[in-house]
Amino acid sequence: MWFIYGPPTPNPFGRDQEIDTLIRFMKNGQPVSLIGPRRIGKTSILLASLNKSSLPFVLISVEEFVRGEKGFNLAEFVSAYISNVTITAYSFAGFKFQFVEKTKSYLKQIRELIGAIEVTLNVPELTALIEVVLDKAQRNKNLSEELSKVLDLPQILAEKLGIQRMVIALDEFQYLKLAKQTSPEIFHIMRSKWQFHKNVTYVISGSAIGMLKEIINTKTQPFY
């Protein structure tokens, strides 16, 4: 039998049990890892679960920020994280964001975001963080110090806006290992923050089975 491979779909066939299980985990705040080879349907299950859950969610493909064989654009990843988390949280709370310039550059999007926040909202901590990220990114400076504050944003915004549960999903999570060149403690920082976020469920998925198993199954690794 021949199968036609295509992009991930939010309506996968025959995965109802897996979708219902993942939704239950997400609503209960249980961290989840989806591991399997490419084309097996991980992203489709994730998409279907996120959409069906009715929870506010952020889905970021980490692979999007890989540059070359061993490079990783941490500045773009951090700005994408801030943009997506902020827009998702405030949109769920009833605020609307309209960007004049449509672009794939998250650094440009985050510049527009700070304007929208300053005009319609009063969040000095967030605008200050965005300003620092923009300034450092434009000067190609290390953003490791800001990463800790960025990772706290989902919980801070959930508390501020009265969101009982939101989901942060990072697809192809294993590629964050490349970010260790500029931020060696990135996994330790993530673990130290995520474990105290009561209103946020974290889901990671990936296709590099060996690398992911090392990250979450090795006793010396922070996600063990």
C-alpha positions, -999 to +999 in steps of 0.1 A: +000+000+000+013+035-009+011+064+014+013+100+003+033+121+028+022+157+033+024+184+058+011+179+094-027+180+097-049+190+126-073+161+117-052+129+118-071+096+113-072+069+139-054+088+167-084+096+189-070+078+219-036+095+217-053+129+213-076+124+242-047+113+264-026+143+255-055+167+261-060+152+295-023+156+304-023+192+292-054+202+312-039+185+343-006+203+339+014+172+332+046+178+312+046+156+281+073+145+256+063+131+222+092+111+207+092+092+174+107+091+139+098+116+113+065+112+094+049+091+121+024+118+129+037+135+161+031+170+150-004+161+137-014+146+170+000+177+187-019+201+165-051+181+169-047+180+207-040+217+210-069+227+188-094+203+205-083+213+240-097+248+238-067+260+258-046+290+248-014+276+233+019+285+217+034+261+192+070+268+180+091+246+158+126+249+171+140+236+138+130+270+123+159+287+141+187+263+130+214+279+109+237+255+091+248+222+106+256+235+141+243+270+143+213+283+161+198+318+161+190+323+198+179+359+193+152+349+168+141+321+190+138+344+221+119+371+201+096+344+187+089+331+222+081+365+235+059+374+205+039+342+205+034+340+243+024+376+246+000+376+216-016+343+227-021+354+263-035+388+255-056+375+226-072+349+249-079+377+274-097+397+248-070+420+234-065+422+197-032+428+179-029+439+143+005+440+127+009+464+098+039+446+084+036+409+078+070+393+080+087+360+089+113+380+110+104+377+146+127+406+155+106+428+133+074+414+147+085+420+183+093+456+174+057+461+163+045+442+194+061+467+218+044+495+201+010+478+205+017+470+241+027+506+249-003+520+232-030+497+245-016+481+277+005+491+307+031+464+311+064+481+319+082+449+328+074+433+294+082+464+273+115+468+291+124+431+284+115+435+248+137+466+245+167+448+260+162+418+237+159+440+206+190+460+216+211+430+223+199+411+192+207+440+169+242+442+184+246+404+182+251+402+219+245+371+241+209+368+254+216+341+280+209+365+309+175+375+294+165+339+287+156+333+323+132+363+324+117+353+290+109+318+301+089+332+331+066+352+307+039+325+303+034+321+340+035+358+347+010+366+320-013+337+330-014+350+365-018+386+354-046+378+330-064+352+350-056+323+326-060+290+345-041+269+320-021+276+289+002+253+268+037+259+255+046+233+229+081+231+214+083+209+183+117+193+173+129+202+207+163+185+202+176+213+181+178+235+212+209+215+220+226+237+193+218+268+213+242+255+240+270+271+220+258+305+230+238+295+262+255+264+277+230+262+306+198+266+285+183+232+295+191+239+332+175+273+330+144+258+313+141+231+340+146+256+368+117+278+355+092+252+341+090+232+373+075+261+392+050+273+366+016+263+380-006+276+351+015+264+322+018+229+307+049+222+286+049+198+257+081+189+238+083+167+207+110+156+184+122+131+158+159+127+169+150+097+191+185+091+204+192+127+212+159+132+230+162+101+250+196+113+261+181+147+272+153+132+292+166+098+303+202+105+313+207+110+351+232+138+345+208+158+323+185+185+338+153+170+323+159+135+338 
